[in-house]
Amino acid sequence: MRRLAARAARTPFSLSVATVLLVTALATGLLRGPSYALRLLLGTGYHSAIGLGHWWTPITSVFLVDNIAELILAILGAILVLGAAERLLGTGRTILAFLATAVIGTGLGLVLQDFGVAGGEMWSRGVRELWALDPFTPILGTIMAASGFAGALWRRRIRVLTLAAALVLLLYSGQPSDLYRLLAVLTGLVLGIALRPVRREAAWRRSSDHETRTLFGAIVAVLAVGPVVTVVSGGRFGILAPLGLLLTQEVPSAGDVVDRCLLGNITRQCVHELTLERIGGVGPVLVSLLPLIVLLIAAYGLTRGRRFAAGLAIVVNVGMAALGAWYYGLLPVSGEPYSFQWRSGQYWEVALVLIVSVLVPAATAVWIALSLRHFPVRTRPGYLRRFAVITTGGLLALSVVYVSLGWVLRDHFRPAVTLADLVADLPERFIPVGFLRLERLSFLPGDPLSSVLYDWVGPIFWLLVIGGAILALRTGAVGAPPEDQLRLRALLHAGGGGSLAHMATWEGSSLWFAAAEPAPAAPVAIAYRVVNGVAITVAEPIGVDPADDLPRASAVVAAFARMCDDHGWVPVFYSLRDRWRPVFDEMGWQAMEVGEETVLRPHNWATTGKKWQDIRSSVNRAQKLGVRAVWTTYRSLPLRQAAQIAEISEQWVQEKGLPELGFTLGGLDELRDPDVRLMLAIDSDDRILAVTSWLPTYRGGEVIGWTLDFMRRGSDTMNGVMEFLISETASLLKDRQEVEFLSLSAAPLATTGAARPDDETGSLAARMLDFLGRTLEPVYGFRSLFAFKRKFQPEFHPLFMAYPDPVALPAIGVALARAYLPTLTLREAAAFVRSLG
């Protein structure tokens, strides 16, 4: 209660708006809203504000609602959305933004309508009698203004999603209030920038791959849900208006329609009734809605980085654009009698509406296609083939069923159909009815049996697409299938693979298992990624230790190399400890050092002495500021703290001139693993200041070590917060006798001394890596990170890379670069090179 009271004290204006909305609703009509006279007096719109001179309506209209459902949504919006804006802006600026966006957004909309009516513009004349009661106009405008005061992550999310939602409402509903709302959102954007100009270093820059995928998924989902607005909105001006007609008007009987319209009497009323007849049932409604569900499924897959989901979204959007171009663009100008809409109104207005209805899905498809690099998780070919079989096989089977049964039931249609009629009509059974409202109708079903065949072929096909897509997204990621992941985790829990072995569980890695030979031996797993024809292992082989069984370790490596050779890949073993050198020396492979792992021993942990002064100072500073360390898991965090971690990570990514690294460096997605632990720095207000993640290493089912992976800190946190977190982690684990080591992992391209290549070619490669490390240091700080880890007086364990042929070194170097920077574009690389001078 105390916390709720504190939050209420911080948002007095938002609570006041919610209270006013409730009071006015009780006073003017709780269930159905204000009376006609009150709507005309207090509601805004062209007729009331300009025609009758009610200049006050841009303010009064935002405190009224149409019905009880809108009241509930408005109160929630005031408390949650406007409340969030008030916490960011403060009460004074919130009041300013609320009033300014309401007046300016609505005022600009009214001016545009006035110009439209004066110029005879079709939309303005069509809606001039409508009025708006809309509290969401200033609510969305205010949160847009508040985005200027939010952090990098939420600033982008608020702006992108709010603007997308406003655009979708305007495109699919098209009422005056939708125009006012969009203009209020744009006004809020300008106001937010004016109130708090974003500093250059914090300007709109690259987002992390995780955040980019989240935004893609959210926008595709908003665009998919958009047509449903046509169903629930009061006025239906969108491209799926026939769905709205089904809900609001009586569907005439098929017999009456056919009798009047199939004899050449093609009038406006006839086409209207044919449209109603087309959607007169559950099946036609489903065939319009199910493709939107496919897009929602694709949106979910986009957030997971799935390339299949990107392809699915592209195909559906291209299909919608193509259908729109054909049925809205080509047919109306072909001289057919049903093109009456093009003979009325101004040609450019109709053309603009139709062009926009085609360009929205087309632009979405192009946008996704140009951003495929953000969706690296591919689907295994077997699952792609299964999806293709399900969809194409289902399409062919349903087509045969429709044509063959339709021929058997030909006398059940009005008029009786021919085989050519059924074949010509077949494509339209799978097309959303909204695209067919201008299409010629040759026949209709005349009884329930023919209606089932006519109406349900399309929905069954789209249900097959939905089922196949769900299966492909749930089980089809390239890399380790679920059963192999279970085998891998069993091996990890048994022990082996070193401190980096848990990285083998990350999405995107493929798994290869060596046979359990001789029979008593346990299986061995190798995790790898194939990049540009190079198979790079993620960690040491899991399940065998060359110190205990050198012959078997050599046999496993040789078998993996043969498998790679069979596939035409160059095998590369990456990040190996020195105990693996004898294996590759025996095989005659080349080796070169690529980093050094820093390791602490918790049972010896102490921070006494001069060399530990920096660590002690960081711990003491945190204690004085009331900062505490919390050992937890990501799944245990409340949503608010999970969002704080995402915000911290996004700020960190935005500070870089290049994309965030991958491969052996985890991101937000890897924190969700239930085996991974987090050590958080949390202040007295329960705000997360910094986060580290720790990967487990097992032996006999018990954790014997933890490896540092994810490190992020807020830009405004205390100095030394990372030293504090690592020190607290070591102190926490000191008393746990089973924990043998605490690895601070390795900084790529950074070592304590010169690399130890085995030949002249290796020496050249080492010098190249040294140059690359120095070049990337200003951006990624590998060597600064290595110097930071040296503060903890760790043990140093060299890590090396083994490869069979020095000639392949250039290809290996490129593959490693692409593995760490999978989304780097040529433009970004060129910009970075230019920045180096």
C-alpha positions in Angstrom: 0.0 0.0 0.0 2.8 2.4 0.8 4.3 1.8 -2.6 1.0 2.4 -4.3 0.5 5.6 -2.4 4.0 6.7 -3.4 3.3 6.1 -7.0 -0.1 7.8 -6.8 1.7 10.9 -5.3 4.0 11.0 -8.4 1.1 10.9 -10.9 -1.6 13.3 -9.6 -2.6 14.6 -13.1 -3.0 11.1 -14.5 -5.2 10.1 -11.7 -7.2 13.3 -12.0 -7.8 12.6 -15.7 -9.0 9.1 -14.9 -11.3 10.5 -12.3 -12.8 13.1 -14.6 -13.4 10.4 -17.3 -15.3 8.3 -14.8 -17.3 11.3 -13.4 -18.3 12.6 -16.9 -19.2 9.0 -18.0 -21.5 8.7 -15.0 -23.0 12.1 -15.6 -23.6 11.7 -19.4 -24.3 8.0 -19.8 -22.3 5.1 -18.6 -23.3 2.4 -21.0 -23.9 4.2 -24.3 -22.2 7.5 -23.8 -23.5 11.1 -24.1 -26.8 12.0 -25.9 -26.8 13.4 -29.4 -27.2 17.0 -28.1 -24.2 16.6 -25.8 -22.1 15.0 -28.5 -22.9 17.9 -30.8 -22.1 20.4 -28.1 -18.9 18.9 -26.6 -17.7 16.4 -29.3 -15.2 17.7 -31.8 -15.3 17.4 -35.6 -15.8 19.5 -38.8 -19.5 20.1 -38.3 -19.4 21.0 -34.6 -16.1 22.9 -34.5 -16.2 24.7 -37.8 -19.8 24.4 -39.0 -21.3 25.4 -35.6 -18.3 27.3 -34.2 -17.8 25.2 -31.1 -14.2 26.2 -30.6 -13.9 24.6 -27.2 -14.5 21.0 -28.4 -10.8 20.0 -28.9 -10.5 20.1 -25.1 -14.0 19.0 -24.0 -14.0 16.0 -26.4 -11.0 14.3 -24.7 -12.9 13.9 -21.4 -15.8 12.0 -23.0 -16.2 8.4 -24.2 -18.6 6.6 -26.5 -19.5 3.7 -24.3 -18.5 1.7 -21.2 -15.9 -0.4 -23.1 -14.1 2.7 -24.2 -14.3 4.1 -20.7 -12.5 1.1 -19.3 -9.8 1.4 -21.9 -9.5 5.1 -21.4 -9.1 4.9 -17.6 -6.5 2.2 -18.0 -4.7 4.4 -20.6 -4.8 7.4 -18.2 -3.5 5.4 -15.3 -0.8 3.3 -17.1 0.2 5.2 -20.2 -0.4 8.8 -19.0 1.0 7.8 -15.6 4.2 6.6 -17.2 4.5 9.8 -19.1 4.0 11.8 -16.0 6.7 10.0 -14.2 9.1 10.8 -17.0 8.0 14.4 -17.6 6.9 15.6 -14.3 3.4 16.9 -13.6 3.9 20.4 -15.1 5.2 19.2 -18.4 2.6 16.5 -18.6 -0.2 19.0 -18.3 1.5 21.1 -21.0 1.9 18.1 -23.3 -1.6 16.8 -22.7 -3.3 20.2 -23.6 -0.9 21.0 -26.4 -1.2 17.7 -28.3 -5.0 17.7 -27.8 -5.4 21.3 -29.2 -2.7 21.2 -31.9 -3.4 17.6 -33.1 -7.2 18.2 -33.3 -6.8 21.7 -34.6 -4.5 20.7 -37.5 -6.9 17.9 -38.3 -9.8 20.3 -38.5 -7.9 22.7 -40.7 -7.0 19.8 -43.1 -10.7 18.8 -43.2 -11.7 22.4 -43.9 -9.4 22.5 -46.9 -10.6 19.1 -48.0 -14.3 20.1 -47.9 -13.6 23.4 -49.6 -11.7 21.5 -52.4 -14.3 18.8 -52.8 -12.1 16.0 -51.4 -14.0 12.8 -51.0 -12.9 11.7 -47.6 -13.4 15.1 -45.9 -16.9 15.4 -47.4 -17.7 11.8 -46.3 -16.8 12.3 -42.6 -17.7 16.0 -42.1 -20.9 15.0 -40.1 -18.9 12.8 -37.7 -17.6 13.9 -34.3 -14.9 12.5 -32.1 -15.0 11.7 -28.4 -11.4 10.5 -27.9 -9.3 10.7 -24.7 -6.6 8.7 -26.5 -5.6 11.6 -28.7 -3.8 13.5 -25.9 -2.8 10.3 -24.0 -0.8 9.1 -27.0 0.5 12.6 -27.8 1.7 12.9 -24.2 3.5 9.6 -24.1 5.2 10.5 -27.4 6.4 13.7 -25.8 7.6 11.8 -22.8 9.7 9.5 -25.0 12.3 12.3 -25.2 12.9 11.8 -21.5 13.1 8.0 -21.6 16.2 5.9 -22.0 17.5 4.7 -25.4 15.6 1.5 -25.3 12.1 2.8 -24.3 12.5 6.0 -26.3 12.8 3.9 -29.5 10.0 1.5 -28.5 7.6 4.3 -27.5 8.2 6.2 -30.7 8.1 3.3 -33.2 5.1 1.5 -31.7 3.0 4.6 -31.0 3.5 5.9 -34.4 2.9 2.5 -36.0 -0.4 2.1 -34.0 -1.6 5.6 -35.0 -0.9 4.9 -38.7 -2.6 1.6 -38.6 -5.7 3.1 -37.0 -5.8 5.8 -39.7 -5.3 3.3 -42.5 -7.8 0.7 -41.4 -10.4 2.8 -39.6 -10.1 6.2 -41.2 -12.3 8.2 -38.9 -11.6 11.9 -38.1 -10.4 10.9 -34.6 -7.8 8.7 -36.2 -6.4 11.7 -38.1 -6.4 13.8 -35.0 -4.6 11.1 -33.0 -1.9 10.7 -35.6 -1.3 14.5 -35.7 -1.2 14.6 -31.9 1.4 11.8 -31.9 3.5 13.8 -34.4 3.0 16.9 -32.2 4.1 15.0 -29.2 7.3 13.8 -31.0 8.2 17.4 -31.9 7.4 18.6 -28.4 9.5 15.9 -26.7 12.5 16.8 -28.9 12.0 20.5 -28.1 11.7 19.9 -24.3 14.7 17.7 -24.2 16.9 17.7 -27.3 18.7 14.3 -27.5 22.5 14.7 -27.1 24.5 13.6 -30.1 26.1 10.7 -28.3 22.7 9.4 -27.2 21.0 10.0 -30.5 19.0 7.5 -32.5 21.6 4.9 -33.3 21.9 1.2 -33.8 19.9 -1.1 -31.6 20.9 -4.5 -30.5 19.9 -7.5 -32.6 17.6 -8.6 -29.8 15.9 -5.2 -29.8 15.8 -5.0 -33.6 14.0 -8.3 -33.7 11.6 -7.3 -31.0 10.7 -4.1 -32.9 10.3 -6.0 -36.2 8.0 -8.5 -34.5 5.9 -5.8 -32.8 5.4 -3.8 -35.9 4.5 -6.8 -38.0 2.0 -7.8 -35.3 0.5 -4.3 -35.2 0.1 -4.4 -39.0 -1.5 -7.8 -38.8 -4.0 -6.8 -36.1 -4.8 -3.6 -38.0 -7.5 -5.0 -40.3 -9.4 -6.2 -37.3 -9.9 -2.5 -36.4 -12.2 -2.5 -39.4 -14.5 -4.9 -37.6 -14.6 -3.1 -34.3 -14.5 0.6 -35.4 -17.7 2.6 -35.6 -17.0 3.7 -39.2 -15.4 1.3 -41.6 -13.2 3.0 -44.3 -10.5 0.4 -44.5 -9.7 -2.2 -47.2 -11.4 -4.9 -45.2 -14.7 -3.1 -44.9 -16.8 -6.1 -46.0 -16.1 -7.7 -42.6 -17.7 -4.7 -41.0 -20.7 -5.0 -43.2 -21.2 -8.5 -41.9 -21.5 -7.3 -38.4 -23.8 -4.3 -39.0 -26.2 -5.2 -41.8 -28.5 -8.1 -42.6 -27.2 -10.5 -45.2 -29.8 -11.0 -48.0 -30.7 -14.5 -49.2 -28.7 -16.1 -51.9 -31.7 -16.6 -54.1 -32.7 -13.0 -54.1 -29.2 -11.8 -54.9 -28.7 -14.3 -57.7 -32.0 -13.5 -59.3 -31.3 -9.8 -59.4 -27.6 -9.7 -60.1 -26.7 -12.6 -62.4 -28.9 -11.2 -65.2 -26.6 -8.2 -66.0 -28.3 -5.9 -63.5 -24.9 -4.7 -62.0 -25.7 -1.8 -59.8 -24.2 -0.3 -56.7 -26.8 -2.0 -54.5 -26.2 -5.3 -56.4 -22.5 -5.3 -55.8 -23.1 -4.3 -52.2 -25.4 -7.3 -51.7 -23.0 -9.7 -53.5 -20.3 -8.6 -51.1 -22.6 -9.4 -48.2 -23.5 -12.8 -49.6 -19.8 -13.6 -50.1 -19.2 -13.1 -46.3 -22.4 -14.6 -45.2 -20.9 -17.3 -43.0 -18.1 -18.3 -40.6 -15.9 -19.8 -43.4 -15.5 -16.5 -45.4 -14.8 -14.6 -42.2 -12.1 -17.1 -41.3 -10.5 -16.9 -44.7 -10.1 -13.2 -44.2 -8.8 -13.5 -40.6 -6.6 -16.6 -40.8 -3.9 -14.9 -43.0 -3.6 -12.3 -40.3 -3.0 -15.0 -37.7 -0.3 -16.3 -40.0 1.3 -12.9 -39.8 1.0 -12.9 -36.0 2.8 -16.2 -35.9 5.5 -14.8 -38.2 5.8 -11.8 -35.8 6.5 -14.1 -32.9 9.1 -15.9 -35.0 10.8 -12.6 -35.9 11.3 -11.8 -32.2 13.1 -15.2 -32.0 15.4 -14.4 -34.9 13.9 -17.1 -37.2 14.7 -16.7 -40.9 11.7 -18.9 -41.7 9.4 -16.4 -39.9 10.9 -13.6 -42.0 10.3 -15.5 -45.2 6.7 -16.3 -44.1 6.0 -12.6 -43.4 7.5 -11.6 -46.8 5.4 -14.2 -48.7 2.1 -13.2 -46.9 2.7 -9.5 -47.4 3.8 -9.9 -51.0 0.6 -11.9 -51.6 -1.6 -9.3 -50.0 0.1 -6.6 -52.1 -0.2 -8.6 -55.3 -3.9 -9.3 -54.7 -4.5 -5.7 -53.8 -2.8 -4.5 -57.0 -4.9 -7.0 -59.1 -8.3 -6.7 -57.5 -8.0 -3.0 -56.6 -5.8 -1.8 -59.4 -6.3 -3.8 -62.6 -9.9 -4.9 -62.5 -11.5 -1.5 -61.9 -9.9 0.0 -65.0 -10.7 -3.0 -67.3 -14.1 -1.6 -68.4 -16.1 -4.1 -66.4 -19.6 -3.0 -65.3 -18.8 -3.3 -61.6 -16.2 -0.5 -61.7 -18.8 2.1 -60.7 -16.6 3.4 -57.9 -14.1 4.8 -60.4 -16.8 6.8 -62.1 -17.7 8.7 -59.0 -15.6 10.9 -57.0 -12.2 12.2 -58.0 -9.9 9.7 -59.7 -6.8 10.7 -57.8 -8.5 10.2 -54.4 -9.5 6.6 -55.2 -6.1 5.9 -56.8 -4.4 7.2 -53.6 -6.4 4.9 -51.4 -5.8 1.9 -53.6 -2.1 2.6 -53.9 -1.7 2.9 -50.2 -3.5 -0.3 -49.6 -1.0 -2.0 -51.9 2.1 -0.2 -50.7 1.7 -1.0 -47.0 2.2 -4.7 -47.3 4.7 -4.3 -50.2 6.8 -1.9 -48.2 6.6 -4.3 -45.2 7.9 -7.2 -47.3 10.7 -5.1 -48.7 11.7 -3.8 -45.3 11.9 -7.4 -43.9 13.8 -8.6 -47.0 16.4 -5.9 -46.6 16.9 -6.8 -42.9 17.3 -10.6 -43.2 20.8 -10.3 -41.5 19.0 -9.7 -38.2 17.3 -13.2 -38.4 20.2 -15.7 -38.5 18.4 -18.7 -37.0 17.7 -20.9 -40.0 15.3 -23.8 -40.2 16.6 -27.3 -40.8 15.9 -28.4 -44.4 13.8 -31.4 -43.2 11.3 -29.1 -41.5 11.2 -26.7 -44.4 10.4 -29.7 -46.7 7.7 -30.8 -44.2 6.2 -27.3 -44.3 6.3 -27.3 -48.1 4.6 -30.7 -48.3 1.9 -29.7 -45.8 1.0 -26.4 -47.6 1.4 -27.4 -51.3 0.0 -30.9 -50.7 -3.0 -29.4 -48.8 -3.5 -26.8 -51.5 -3.5 -29.4 -54.3 -5.7 -31.8 -52.4 -8.3 -29.2 -51.5 -8.3 -27.9 -55.1 -9.0 -31.4 -56.3 -11.8 -31.8 -53.7 -13.4 -28.5 -54.6 -13.4 -29.1 -58.4 -14.4 -32.8 -58.3 -17.1 -32.5 -55.6 -18.3 -29.2 -57.1 -18.8 -31.1 -60.4 -20.7 -33.8 -58.6 -22.9 -31.1 -56.9 -23.1 -28.9 -60.0 -26.9 -28.7 -59.9 -26.7 -27.5 -56.2 -25.3 -24.1 -57.3 -27.3 -21.2 -58.8 -27.0 -21.2 -61.7 -25.7 -24.8 -62.3 -21.9 -24.7 -62.8 -19.7 -26.1 -65.5 -16.2 -27.6 -64.9 -14.7 -24.4 -66.4 -16.7 -22.3 -63.9 -15.3 -24.3 -61.0 -11.7 -24.1 -62.2 -12.0 -20.4 -62.8 -13.5 -19.8 -59.4 -10.9 -22.0 -57.6 -8.3 -19.3 -56.7 -11.0 -17.2 -55.1 -11.7 -19.9 -52.5 -8.3 -19.2 -50.9 -8.4 -15.4 -51.1 -9.6 -13.1 -48.3 -13.0 -11.9 -49.2 -12.0 -8.2 -48.8 -10.1 -8.4 -52.0 -13.1 -9.8 -53.9 -15.6 -7.1 -53.3 -15.1 -5.7 -56.9 -14.7 -9.2 -58.5 -17.4 -10.6 -60.9 -19.5 -13.3 -59.2 -20.6 -16.1 -61.5 -22.5 -18.4 -59.2 -23.4 -19.0 -55.5 -24.1 -22.2 -53.5 -27.8 -23.0 -53.3 -28.0 -25.4 -50.3 -26.1 -26.3 -47.1 -24.0 -29.0 -48.8 -22.7 -26.8 -51.6 -22.2 -24.0 -49.1 -19.9 -26.1 -46.9 -17.8 -26.9 -50.0 -17.8 -23.3 -51.2 -17.0 -21.7 -47.9 -14.6 -24.1 -46.1 -12.0 -25.0 -48.7 -10.1 -21.7 -48.0 -10.2 -21.8 -44.2 -8.9 -25.4 -44.1 -5.9 -24.5 -46.3 -5.0 -21.5 -44.0 -5.3 -23.7 -41.0 -2.8 -26.1 -42.6 -0.5 -23.2 -43.2 -0.8 -22.1 -39.5 -0.2 -25.6 -38.2 2.8 -26.1 -40.5 4.3 -22.7 -39.5 3.9 -23.4 -35.8 5.7 -26.8 -36.2 8.5 -25.2 -38.2 9.0 -22.4 -35.6 8.8 -24.7 -32.6 11.0 -27.5 -33.7 12.8 -26.3 -36.8 15.9 -24.2 -35.8 19.1 -25.1 -37.6 21.6 -26.5 -35.1 20.7 -28.9 -32.3 17.2 -30.5 -32.3 15.5 -30.9 -28.9 16.6 -34.5 -28.5 20.3 -33.6 -29.1 20.0 -30.6 -26.7 18.9 -33.1 -24.0 21.8 -35.4 -24.8 24.2 -32.4 -24.6 22.9 -31.2 -21.3 23.2 -34.7 -19.9 26.9 -34.7 -21.0 27.4 -31.2 -19.5 26.0 -32.3 -16.2 28.2 -35.4 -16.2 31.3 -33.2 -16.7 33.8 -32.3 -19.4 34.2 -29.6 -22.0 36.0 -27.0 -19.9 34.7 -23.7 -18.5 33.3 -22.5 -21.9 31.3 -25.7 -22.5 27.9 -24.2 -21.6 28.1 -22.0 -24.7 27.4 -25.1 -26.7 23.8 -24.8 -25.6 23.3 -21.5 -27.3 20.9 -21.3 -30.2 22.6 -21.3 -33.6 25.2 -24.0 -32.7 25.1 -27.4 -34.4 26.0 -30.6 -32.5 28.0 -33.6 -33.7 28.2 -36.7 -31.5 30.9 -39.2 -31.6 29.9 -42.9 -31.1 30.4 -44.4 -27.7 33.4 -46.6 -28.7 34.7 -48.6 -27.1 31.3 -49.7 -25.7 31.9 -48.6 -22.0 32.9 -45.1 -23.1 30.5 -42.2 -22.9 29.5 -40.3 -26.1 31.3 -37.1 -27.0 29.7 -33.9 -28.3 31.3 -31.1 -30.3 29.3 -27.9 -30.8 30.2 -25.9 -34.0 29.0 -23.2 -36.4 29.5 -23.3 -40.1 30.4 -19.9 -41.5 31.5 -19.4 -45.1 32.4 -23.1 -45.4 34.4 -23.1 -42.1 33.2 -25.2 -39.2 34.3 -23.4 -36.0 33.9 -25.2 -32.7 32.3 -23.2 -29.9 34.2 -24.9 -27.1 36.3 -28.0 -26.4 34.9 -31.4 -27.1 32.5 -32.3 -24.3 32.7 -35.8 -22.8 36.4 -36.6 -23.2 39.6 -35.2 -21.6 42.9 -35.7 -23.4 44.7 -35.7 -20.1 42.8 -38.9 -19.2 42.3 -40.5 -22.6 44.6 -39.1 -25.3 43.9 -41.8 -27.9 40.1 -41.4 -27.7 40.4 -37.6 -27.8 42.6 -37.9 -30.9 40.1 -40.3 -32.5 37.2 -37.9 -31.8 39.0 -35.0 -33.3 39.9 -37.0 -36.4 36.3 -38.3 -36.8 35.0 -34.7 -36.6 37.5 -33.6 -39.2 36.5 -36.4 -41.5 32.8 -35.4 -41.1 33.8 -31.8 -42.0 35.8 -32.9 -45.0 32.8 -35.0 -46.2 30.7 -31.8 -46.2 33.4 -29.7 -47.8 34.1 -27.6 -44.6 37.4 -26.5 -43.1 37.5 -27.7 -39.5 38.8 -25.2 -36.9 39.0 -26.0 -33.2 38.7 -22.7 -31.3 39.3 -21.6 -27.7 41.2 -24.7 -26.5 43.3 -25.1 -23.4 46.9 -26.3 -23.5 46.0 -29.8 -22.5 44.6 -30.3 -26.1 47.9 -29.4 -27.8 49.3 -33.0 -27.9 46.3 -34.1 -29.9 46.9 -31.6 -32.7 50.7 -31.9 -32.5 50.2 -35.6 -33.2 47.9 -34.8 -36.1 50.3 -32.3 -37.6 47.8 -29.4 -37.4 48.8 -25.7 -36.9 48.1 -23.9 -33.7 48.1 -20.2 -32.6 47.1 -18.4 -29.5 43.9 -16.4 -29.6 43.4 -15.3 -26.1 44.0 -16.0 -22.4 41.4 -17.1 -19.9 41.5 -15.5 -16.5 40.6 -17.8 -13.5 40.0 -17.1 -9.8 40.0 -19.7 -7.0 37.1 -18.8 -4.7 38.4 -20.9 -1.7 41.5 -18.6 -1.7 39.6 -15.4 -2.2 40.8 -12.4 -0.2 41.2 -8.7 -0.9 43.9 -7.8 1.6 47.0 -6.0 0.6 47.9 -3.0 -1.5 47.3 -4.7 -4.9 43.6 -5.1 -4.0 43.0 -1.5 -3.1 40.9 -0.8 -6.2 38.6 -3.8 -5.4 38.2 -2.8 -1.8 37.4 0.8 -2.7 34.7 -0.3 -5.1 33.1 -2.6 -2.5 33.2 0.1 0.2 31.7 2.7 -2.2 28.8 0.4 -3.0 28.1 -0.2 0.6 28.1 3.5 1.4 25.6 4.2 -1.4 23.3 1.4 -0.3 24.0 -0.8 -3.4 23.6 -4.5 -2.8 24.5 -7.6 -4.8 21.8 -10.2 -5.6 22.5 -13.7 -6.9 19.4 -14.8 -8.9 18.1 -16.1 -12.3 16.5 -14.2 -15.1 13.2 -16.1 -14.8 13.0 -15.1 -11.1 13.0 -11.4 -11.9 9.8 -9.3 -12.0 9.0 -7.8 -15.4 10.1 -4.4 -14.2 13.6 -5.5 -13.5 13.9 -7.6 -16.7 13.0 -4.4 -18.6 15.7 -2.6 -16.7 18.3 -5.1 -17.8 17.1 -4.7 -21.4 17.4 -0.9 -21.0 21.0 -1.2 -19.7 22.0 -3.5 -22.5 20.5 -1.2 -25.2 22.4 1.8 -23.8 25.6 -0.2 -24.0 25.0 -1.3 -27.6 24.2 2.3 -28.7 27.6 3.5 -27.5 29.3 1.2 -30.0 30.0 2.1 -33.6 29.6 -1.5 -34.7 27.1 -4.2 -34.0 27.1 -6.2 -30.8 29.3 -9.3 -30.9 28.0 -12.9 -30.9 29.5 -16.4 -31.2 31.3 -16.9 -27.8 29.8 -13.7 -26.3 26.2 -14.0 -25.1 23.5 -11.4 -25.1 20.0 -10.9 -23.6 18.7 -14.1 -25.2 21.2 -16.3 -23.4 20.2 -14.9 -20.0 16.9 -16.8 -20.0 18.6 -20.2 -19.6 17.5 -21.6 -16.2 21.0 -22.9 -15.5 22.5 -19.4 -15.9 22.9 -17.3 -12.8 22.9 -13.5 -12.6 24.7 -11.2 -10.1 22.9 -7.9 -10.0 23.9 -4.6 -8.5 20.6 -3.1 -7.1 20.3 0.3 -5.3 18.0 1.3 -2.4 15.2 2.1 -4.9 15.3 -1.5 -6.3 16.8 -0.1 -9.5 19.3 -2.4 -11.3 22.6 -0.6 -11.9 24.6 -3.4 -13.5 24.3 -7.0 -14.3 26.7 -10.0 -14.9 25.8 -13.5 -15.9 27.6 -16.7 -15.0 27.6 -20.0 -17.0 27.9 -23.2 -15.0 30.5 -26.0 -15.3 29.5 -29.4 -13.9 31.1 -32.6 -12.7 28.9 -35.5 -11.6 25.8 -33.3 -11.6 27.4 -30.7 -9.2 28.5 -27.2 -10.2 32.2 -27.0 -9.9 32.7 -23.6 -11.5 31.1 -20.5 -12.9 32.2 -18.5 -16.0 31.5 -14.8 -16.5 29.7 -14.0 -19.8 27.3 -11.0 -19.9 28.5 -7.7 -18.5 26.5 -4.5 -18.7 26.3 -1.4 -16.6 24.1 1.7 -16.7 25.7 4.9 -18.0 25.0 6.8 -14.8 26.1 4.2 -12.3 28.9 4.5 -9.7 32.5 3.8 -10.7 33.7 0.3 -9.8 30.3 -1.4 -10.0 31.7 -4.3 -12.0 34.5 -4.8 -9.6 32.0 -4.8 -6.8 29.8 -7.5 -8.5 32.7 -9.8 -9.3 34.1 -9.4 -5.8 30.7 -10.2 -4.3 30.3 -13.2 -6.5 33.7 -14.6 -5.4 32.8 -13.9 -1.7 29.5 -15.6 -2.1 31.1 -18.8 -3.6 34.0 -18.9 -1.2 32.2 -21.0 1.3 30.8 -23.4 -1.2 33.5 -26.1 -1.2 32.3 -27.8 -4.4 33.1 -24.6 -6.5 36.6 -25.0 -7.7 37.0 -22.0 -10.0 35.5 -18.7 -11.0 36.4 -17.9 -14.6 36.3 -14.4 -15.9 36.4 -15.8 -19.4 38.8 -14.5 -22.0 38.9 -11.2 -23.9 39.1 -11.9 -27.6 42.3 -10.8 -29.3 44.0 -9.8 -26.0 46.8 -11.6 -24.2 49.5 -11.0 -21.6 52.3 -11.4 -24.1 53.2 -12.4 -27.6 51.4 -15.3 -29.2 53.2 -18.6 -29.5 52.8 -19.6 -33.2 54.3 -22.8 -34.4 55.5 -21.6 -37.8 56.1 -18.5 -39.9 52.6 -18.6 -41.3 51.2 -18.7 -37.8 53.4 -15.8 -36.8 52.0 -13.7 -39.7 48.4 -14.6 -38.7 49.2 -13.7 -35.1 50.5 -10.3 -36.2 47.2 -9.9 -38.2 45.1 -10.7 -35.1 47.2 -8.3 -33.0 46.6 -5.6 -35.6 42.9 -6.4 -35.6 42.8 -6.3 -31.8 44.4 -2.8 -31.7 42.1 -1.6 -34.5 38.9 -2.7 -32.8 40.0 -1.5 -29.3 38.4 1.9 -29.5 35.0 0.3 -30.1 35.0 -3.0 -28.2 37.8 -2.5 -25.7 39.1 -6.1 -25.7 42.4 -5.0 -24.2 40.8 -2.7 -21.7 38.6 -5.6 -20.7 41.7 -7.8 -20.3 43.4 -5.1 -18.2 40.2 -4.8 -16.0 40.3 -8.6 -15.3 44.0 -8.4 -14.3 42.9 -6.3 -11.3 41.7 -9.6 -9.7 45.1 -11.2 -9.7 43.9 -14.2 -11.7 45.6 -17.3 -13.1 46.2 -17.0 -16.8 45.4 -19.9 -19.1 46.3 -19.5 -22.8 43.6 -20.4 -25.3 44.6 -21.5 -28.8 43.1 -22.2 -32.2 44.0 -25.4 -34.2 43.5 -25.7 -37.9 44.7 -28.3 -40.5 46.0 -26.1 -43.3 47.8 -22.7 -43.2 46.5 -21.9 -46.7 43.0 -21.7 -45.2 44.0 -19.0 -42.7 42.4 -16.1 -44.8 39.1 -18.0 -45.0 39.3 -18.8 -41.3 39.9 -15.1 -40.5 36.9 -14.1 -42.5 34.7 -16.8 -41.0 35.7 -15.8 -37.4 34.9 -12.1 -38.2 31.5 -13.1 -39.5 30.9 -15.4 -36.6 31.5 -12.6 -34.1 29.8 -9.9 -36.3 27.1 -11.7 -38.2 25.1 -8.6 -38.9 27.9 -6.3 -40.0 27.2 -4.7 -43.3 29.7 -3.3 -45.8 28.5 0.2 -45.2 29.1 -0.1 -41.5 32.5 -1.6 -42.0 33.4 1.2 -44.4 32.1 3.8 -42.0 34.2 2.3 -39.2 37.3 2.3 -41.3 36.7 6.0 -42.2 36.3 6.8 -38.5 39.8 5.5 -37.9 41.2 8.2 -40.1 
